[in-house]
């Protein structure tokens, strides 16, 4: 049993497959580009900068590749065993980053003994209750937007 409630990012198996395909294609393009750069006629410092940038992209794509399938598995497990409840919004803090507003929400999930969780999203419109899919046995949850 998980001691701390864990939020699940709702991901469908098809979405996870799409994420893995995009990440795989990007990896397949980045690796040859990194090899080609080594033999290019650019100055050494330009090659180093390009290699560093491509290495960051490579690690990002590897992270997407590895987490997509795990999120889909967690979603399937939560949908199989979870129930939908209305979580009460205890607190909301808006964060404006100049491009959009996201909200840091404190929720009370009244399942089992009940527990408090934090959720960050850009879909909040001031509601006092949000629908949450929760499995009180393993203490996993996800806000259903």
VENQUIKA-V529828 format. One line per field, one symbol per residue. phi: phi as a letter, one per 30 degrees, with the letter a starting at -180 (. if undefined). A space follows every 10 residues. Layout:
BEGIN
phi = ???
END
This chain:
BEGIN
phi = .ddcdcdcdd bdeddddddd dddddddddd dddddeedcd cddedddddd dddddddedd ddddeddddd dddddddddd cdbcbccddd abbdbccjca ccbccccccd bidiacbbbc accdbjddbb dbcbcddchc aadcc
END
